């Protein structure tokens, strides 16, 4: 983000009463944390995407070959 955008954001927040400033900052912290979490998940999935696809292909093939069995949810 450009410093101009940050300056604009600061001006907007500073124009609010103190209580609202604190609420806005808390919401921004939570929002940024969520975005960072999303980035970590995206990075994790992109690193494992080919392995996940290979596992799905194997499972599908095993099902076609009759090697797959229904999941027993009671044993989980």
N, C-alpha and C positions, 0 to 999 in steps of 0.2 A: 504494500500500500504506500502511496506517495505521502510525503510529509504534509502536503497540502490537505489531503484527505484526513489525516490525523489531526491537523490543526482545526479543520472544520468540525470534526467530531468533538474535540475539546471545547471549542466555542459553544457548540450546542449544549453540551453537558454543563458547562460552567454557567449557562444562562438559567439553569434550573435551580430550584431551592435545594439546599443541602441534603435534605432527606431523599428527594428524588434522585439527586446525583448518586447517592450511595446505592439506591435501588438499581439505577442504570448500570453502574459499575459492576454490581453483583451479577446482573443478568448478562453483561458482556463477558465476565469471567466464566460463567457457566456455558455460554454459547461458544466461546473460544475453546474451552475444555472439550466440549462435544465435537467441535471441528477437528481438534487434534486427535481425539479418539477415533473418529471416522478415518482420518489419514492413516493412523496405525493399522486399523482393520484393512483398509484398502491395500496398504503395503504388504501386510501379512498374506492376504489372499492372492495378490499378484505374484508373490514368491512361491506360493504353493499351488497355483492354478493348474500347471501341467500334471502334478501329482494327483490332484483331485479328479481331473479329467481321466487320467489313466485308471484310477480306482473305480470310477463310475463305469468305464468301458469293461473292466474286468467283472464287476458285479453284474452288468447286463449280460455279458457272455456266459457267466456261470448260471444265470437264470435260464438262458436259452438252452444250455446244456443239461439242465435239470440238476445242477449241483447246489443250487441255492435252497435254503429252507426258510420257512416263515419265522419271523422273529418271535421269540417267546418273551413277552413283556414281563411275565412273572419272574423271570430269571435275571432281570436287569438290576 
